[in-house]
Amino acid sequence: MLRQIKPKTARSARALKAREPLPTENPKTTLLLRGTSCSSLISTLLTDLNALKRPHSVRFTKKNDIHPFADASSLEFFSLKNDASLLLFGNHSKKRPHCLTWVRCFGARVLDMLETYVDPEASRAMAQFKGGKGVPVGCKPLLAFSGAQWESPVPNQYTLAKSLFVDFFRGEEVKEVDVEGLQLLVQFSVGEEKAGEEGKQVVHLRCYRIVTRRSGQRCPRVEVEEVGPRVDMRVGRIREADQGMWKEAMKRAKGGEQKAKKNVDMDSMGDKVGRIHLGRQDLSELQTRKMKGLKRGRGGDEKAEGNGEELEEEDIVDLSDGEEEVEAKRLRIA
């Protein structure tokens, strides 16, 4: 459980209220830091990753004496002051060369961490690619993960890495995306494990620009061009999330999701179809149209049947006498 702070003044109460969780959180801010000794490769990678994350990223260029796995209090301080839930720390040493530490925080507390070691021979910066234009600012990327290690049923360093990479690169959450705005593809691939080499697979990070060209048909031809950065890294130390803190981080506000309506469905054509449940109906009490021919006689059914012949005779009208009188009148007038 996270420690609850009780405000002592009105100013501190307002500050705590501004930090309270929201039903729909704002886009996560990423803070990029460097250690006391940082290689030129790591500095360039931090610059390129900052370009991919803009405008939801902040980069500090000063040196910081931080050891994430030994003491994470400095990272928590930076997370609290800058309202950043994601941190990327770059450092270089003889024991851990070209090291990138991916950190995720919750409530200004470190939730989990992942350490990766970059291969300097296979990695390239954005400026080394043809054009070097990169991608537009604020572009929402497509994420692709290739390899069976990402979908392992047992939690391991690769499932943790996938969770952190998705949180780091996914950008702002939106309901709809314009196809013309899909201009960036970020791919992560990892090879199969071999006997005696568990945990030594290299993670390949590639960034591509999606280009559409004319094809002479309705659908354009889609091509990809690598824009960088190109990073090959190996997974090092990890720090998994505490179960209590993870449970708190996964909570959602009640009432935020719309409840499904009962007995309302959509058919194959997209029309709304409803289902109505009725009780058992008594057809004997059903009100029908009133007609004279359907009415019963006052004396009952038997009397009406007995007088049926008389009624029929009375209803018959003899028109022969009337026709003779009309002809006689015509003769008189003539």
C-alpha positions as CSV (number, residue, x, y, z in Angstrom):
1,M,0.0,0.0,0.0
2,L,1.1,3.5,-0.7
3,R,1.7,5.9,2.1
4,Q,-1.1,8.4,2.6
5,I,-0.1,12.0,3.3
6,K,-2.4,14.2,5.3
7,P,-2.2,17.9,4.4
8,K,-1.5,20.3,7.2
9,T,-2.1,23.6,5.3
10,A,-4.5,24.7,2.6
11,R,-1.6,25.1,0.2
12,S,-0.5,21.5,0.7
13,A,-4.1,20.3,0.3
14,R,-4.4,22.0,-3.1
15,A,-1.0,20.5,-4.2
16,L,-2.1,17.0,-3.2
17,K,-5.5,17.5,-4.9
18,A,-3.7,18.4,-8.2
19,R,-1.8,15.2,-8.0
20,E,-4.8,13.0,-7.4
21,P,-5.5,10.2,-10.0
22,L,-8.0,11.1,-12.7
23,P,-10.6,8.8,-14.3
24,T,-8.8,9.5,-17.7
25,E,-5.1,10.1,-17.1
26,N,-3.1,12.6,-19.1
27,P,-0.4,11.3,-21.5
28,K,2.6,9.9,-19.7
29,T,5.6,12.2,-19.6
30,T,9.1,10.6,-20.1
31,L,12.1,12.0,-18.4
32,L,15.5,11.3,-19.9
33,L,18.6,11.5,-17.6
34,R,22.3,10.8,-17.9
35,G,24.7,9.6,-15.3
36,T,28.1,10.9,-14.2
37,S,29.9,8.9,-17.0
38,C,27.9,8.6,-20.2
39,S,29.3,7.5,-23.5
40,S,28.7,9.5,-26.7
41,L,26.6,6.5,-28.1
42,I,24.2,6.7,-25.1
43,S,24.0,10.5,-25.3
44,T,23.1,10.3,-29.0
45,L,20.5,7.6,-28.3
46,L,18.9,9.7,-25.6
47,T,18.7,12.6,-28.1
48,D,17.1,10.4,-30.8
49,L,14.6,8.8,-28.4
50,N,13.7,12.2,-27.1
51,A,12.9,13.2,-30.7
52,L,10.6,10.2,-31.1
53,K,8.8,11.0,-27.8
54,R,8.2,14.7,-28.2
55,P,6.2,16.6,-27.0
56,H,5.6,14.2,-24.1
57,S,9.3,14.0,-23.0
58,V,11.8,16.1,-21.1
59,R,15.6,15.7,-21.4
60,F,18.1,16.7,-18.7
61,T,21.7,17.2,-19.9
62,K,23.4,17.6,-16.6
63,K,25.2,14.7,-14.9
64,N,23.5,12.9,-12.1
65,D,25.1,10.6,-9.6
66,I,22.4,8.0,-9.6
67,H,22.5,4.2,-9.1
68,P,19.0,3.0,-9.9
69,F,19.2,-0.5,-8.5
70,A,21.1,0.5,-5.4
71,D,19.1,3.7,-4.4
72,A,16.1,4.8,-6.4
73,S,15.3,7.8,-4.2
74,S,16.8,10.3,-6.7
75,L,14.6,8.9,-9.5
76,E,11.5,9.2,-7.4
77,F,12.4,12.8,-6.6
78,F,12.7,13.6,-10.3
79,S,9.5,11.8,-11.0
80,L,7.6,13.8,-8.4
81,K,9.0,17.2,-9.3
82,N,8.5,16.8,-13.1
83,D,5.2,14.7,-13.0
84,A,6.9,12.0,-15.0
85,S,5.9,8.4,-14.7
86,L,8.5,7.1,-17.2
87,L,12.2,7.6,-16.9
88,L,15.1,6.5,-19.1
89,F,18.6,6.7,-17.5
90,G,21.8,6.3,-19.5
91,N,25.2,5.5,-18.0
92,H,28.5,3.9,-19.0
93,S,31.0,2.0,-16.9
94,K,33.5,-0.7,-17.3
95,K,31.3,-3.3,-15.6
96,R,28.1,-2.2,-17.4
97,P,29.1,-0.5,-20.7
98,H,26.5,1.5,-22.7
99,C,23.7,0.9,-20.2
100,L,20.1,2.1,-20.6
101,T,17.8,1.7,-17.6
102,W,14.1,1.8,-18.3
103,V,12.1,2.9,-15.2
104,R,8.3,3.0,-14.7
105,C,6.8,4.8,-11.6
106,F,3.4,4.9,-10.0
107,G,2.6,7.7,-7.5
108,A,6.2,9.0,-7.6
109,R,7.4,5.6,-6.5
110,V,9.4,3.2,-8.6
111,L,7.2,0.4,-9.9
112,D,9.6,-1.7,-12.0
113,M,12.9,-1.4,-13.8
114,L,14.7,-3.0,-16.7
115,E,18.4,-2.7,-17.6
116,T,19.7,-3.1,-21.2
117,Y,23.2,-3.1,-22.6
118,V,23.5,-1.5,-26.1
119,D,25.8,-3.0,-28.7
120,P,28.0,-0.1,-30.0
121,E,29.0,-1.9,-33.3
122,A,25.4,-2.6,-34.5
123,S,23.7,0.6,-33.3
124,R,23.2,3.7,-35.5
125,A,21.8,7.1,-34.8
126,M,19.2,9.0,-36.8
127,A,21.8,11.3,-38.5
128,Q,23.5,8.3,-40.0
129,F,20.5,7.3,-42.2
130,K,19.8,8.7,-45.6
131,G,17.8,12.0,-45.3
132,G,17.9,12.1,-41.6
133,K,14.5,13.8,-41.5
134,G,13.0,11.5,-38.8
135,V,9.2,11.7,-38.3
136,P,6.8,14.6,-37.4
137,V,6.4,15.7,-33.8
138,G,3.6,14.0,-31.9
139,C,3.2,11.1,-34.4
140,K,1.5,8.1,-32.9
141,P,3.6,5.0,-33.8
142,L,2.6,1.5,-34.8
143,L,4.3,-1.1,-32.5
144,A,5.2,-4.6,-33.8
145,F,6.8,-7.4,-31.7
146,S,8.4,-10.3,-33.5
147,G,9.4,-13.4,-31.6
148,A,7.9,-16.0,-29.3
149,Q,9.7,-14.7,-26.3
150,W,7.4,-11.7,-26.0
151,E,4.3,-14.0,-25.6
152,S,5.8,-16.2,-22.9
153,P,3.0,-17.6,-20.5
154,V,5.5,-17.3,-17.6
155,P,6.5,-13.8,-16.7
156,N,10.2,-13.2,-17.5
157,Q,12.5,-10.4,-18.5
158,Y,11.1,-10.3,-22.0
159,T,7.4,-9.9,-21.0
160,L,8.5,-7.1,-18.6
161,A,10.5,-5.5,-21.5
162,K,7.4,-5.7,-23.8
163,S,5.2,-4.0,-21.1
164,L,7.8,-1.2,-20.6
165,F,8.3,-0.7,-24.4
166,V,4.6,-0.4,-25.0
167,D,4.2,2.1,-22.2
168,F,7.2,4.1,-23.4
169,F,6.4,4.3,-27.2
170,R,2.6,4.1,-27.4
171,G,2.1,7.9,-27.1
172,E,-1.3,9.5,-26.4
173,E,-4.3,7.3,-26.2
174,V,-6.9,8.2,-28.8
175,K,-10.2,6.6,-30.0
176,E,-9.6,7.2,-33.7
177,V,-6.5,7.6,-35.9
178,D,-6.3,9.1,-39.3
179,V,-4.6,6.7,-41.8
180,E,-2.6,9.6,-43.1
181,G,-1.2,10.1,-39.6
182,L,0.3,6.6,-39.4
183,Q,3.9,7.5,-40.4
184,L,6.0,5.7,-37.9
185,L,6.6,2.0,-37.3
186,V,8.6,0.8,-34.3
187,Q,9.6,-2.9,-34.4
188,F,11.0,-5.1,-31.6
189,S,12.3,-8.5,-32.5
190,V,14.1,-11.2,-30.5
191,G,15.6,-14.5,-31.6
192,E,14.8,-18.0,-30.3
193,E,16.5,-19.3,-27.2
194,K,19.3,-21.8,-27.6
195,A,20.5,-24.4,-25.2
196,G,22.8,-22.9,-22.6
197,E,22.1,-19.3,-23.8
198,E,18.9,-18.5,-21.8
199,G,18.5,-14.7,-21.4
200,K,21.3,-13.9,-23.8
201,Q,19.2,-13.1,-26.9
202,V,19.6,-9.7,-28.5
203,V,16.6,-7.4,-28.7
204,H,16.6,-5.5,-32.0
205,L,14.9,-2.1,-32.1
206,R,14.1,-0.6,-35.6
207,C,12.2,2.5,-36.5
208,Y,10.7,3.0,-40.0
209,R,8.8,5.7,-41.8
210,I,5.7,4.6,-43.5
211,V,5.4,6.0,-47.1
212,T,2.4,5.6,-49.4
213,R,3.0,5.7,-53.2
214,R,0.8,5.6,-56.2
215,S,-0.1,2.2,-57.4
216,G,-2.6,2.9,-60.2
217,Q,-5.3,1.3,-58.1
218,R,-7.7,2.5,-55.3
219,C,-5.3,1.3,-52.5
220,P,-1.9,2.9,-52.5
221,R,1.4,0.9,-52.3
222,V,2.8,1.0,-48.8
223,E,6.6,1.1,-48.3
224,V,8.8,1.5,-45.2
225,E,12.1,3.4,-44.9
226,E,14.4,3.1,-41.9
227,V,14.9,6.4,-40.2
228,G,16.6,5.3,-37.0
229,P,17.6,5.0,-34.3
230,R,18.8,1.4,-34.8
231,V,19.5,-0.3,-31.5
232,D,20.7,-3.8,-30.6
233,M,20.6,-4.4,-26.9
234,R,20.8,-7.3,-24.4
235,V,18.6,-7.5,-21.3
236,G,20.4,-7.2,-18.0
237,R,19.1,-6.8,-14.5
238,I,15.4,-6.4,-13.8
239,R,13.3,-5.3,-10.9
240,E,9.7,-6.6,-10.9
241,A,6.8,-4.7,-9.4
242,D,5.6,-5.3,-5.9
243,Q,2.3,-7.2,-5.9
244,G,0.5,-4.6,-3.6
245,M,1.7,-1.6,-5.7
246,W,0.9,-3.4,-8.9
247,K,-2.7,-4.0,-7.7
248,E,-3.0,-0.4,-6.8
249,A,-1.7,0.7,-10.2
250,M,-4.1,-1.5,-12.1
251,K,-7.3,-0.1,-10.4
252,R,-9.8,1.8,-12.5
253,A,-12.4,4.3,-11.5
254,K,-15.9,3.0,-11.1
255,G,-18.5,4.2,-13.6
256,G,-16.0,5.1,-16.2
257,E,-17.1,2.4,-18.6
258,Q,-20.5,2.4,-20.2
259,K,-22.7,-0.5,-19.1
260,A,-23.9,-2.8,-21.8
261,K,-27.6,-2.6,-22.4
262,K,-29.6,-5.8,-22.0
263,N,-31.5,-7.3,-24.9
264,V,-30.0,-4.8,-27.4
265,D,-27.8,-6.2,-30.2
266,M,-26.4,-5.2,-33.5
267,D,-27.1,-7.3,-36.6
268,S,-24.7,-8.0,-39.5
269,M,-25.9,-4.9,-41.3
270,G,-25.1,-2.6,-38.3
271,D,-28.8,-2.0,-37.4
272,K,-29.8,-2.0,-33.7
273,V,-32.1,-4.9,-32.8
274,G,-34.0,-5.1,-29.6
275,R,-35.7,-8.0,-27.8
276,I,-38.9,-7.5,-25.8
277,H,-40.1,-10.1,-23.3
278,L,-43.9,-10.3,-22.8
279,G,-46.0,-12.3,-20.4
280,R,-48.5,-15.0,-21.5
281,Q,-51.5,-13.4,-23.2
282,D,-55.1,-14.4,-22.7
283,L,-56.7,-14.1,-26.2
284,S,-60.2,-14.5,-24.8
285,E,-60.0,-11.0,-23.4
286,L,-58.6,-9.5,-26.6
287,Q,-60.5,-6.5,-27.8
288,T,-61.6,-6.8,-31.4
289,R,-63.6,-4.5,-33.8
290,K,-67.3,-4.4,-33.0
291,M,-69.6,-5.4,-35.9
292,K,-73.4,-5.9,-36.0
293,G,-73.1,-9.2,-37.7
294,L,-71.0,-10.5,-34.8
295,K,-73.4,-9.4,-32.1
296,R,-75.5,-12.0,-30.3
297,G,-79.3,-11.7,-30.0
298,R,-80.9,-10.6,-26.7
299,G,-82.7,-13.9,-26.2
300,G,-79.7,-16.0,-26.5
301,D,-78.1,-18.2,-29.2
302,E,-81.0,-20.7,-29.4
303,K,-83.7,-18.0,-29.9
304,A,-81.5,-16.3,-32.5
305,E,-81.1,-19.6,-34.4
306,G,-84.9,-20.3,-34.2
307,N,-85.8,-16.9,-35.7
308,G,-83.2,-17.1,-38.3
309,E,-85.6,-17.9,-41.1
310,E,-88.0,-15.1,-40.1
311,L,-85.3,-12.6,-40.1
312,E,-84.1,-13.6,-43.5
313,E,-87.6,-13.3,-44.9
314,E,-88.1,-9.9,-43.5
315,D,-84.8,-8.7,-44.9
316,I,-85.8,-9.6,-48.5
317,V,-87.3,-6.7,-50.4
318,D,-89.6,-7.2,-53.4
319,L,-88.7,-4.5,-56.0
320,S,-91.2,-5.6,-58.7
321,D,-94.1,-3.4,-57.5
322,G,-91.9,-0.3,-57.4
323,E,-90.7,-0.8,-61.0
324,E,-94.3,-1.0,-62.3
325,E,-95.2,2.3,-60.5
326,V,-92.2,4.0,-62.1
327,E,-93.3,2.8,-65.6
328,A,-96.9,4.0,-65.1
329,K,-95.7,7.5,-64.2
330,R,-93.6,7.7,-67.3
331,L,-96.6,6.8,-69.5
332,R,-98.7,9.5,-67.9
333,I,-96.1,12.2,-68.5
334,A,-95.7,11.1,-72.1
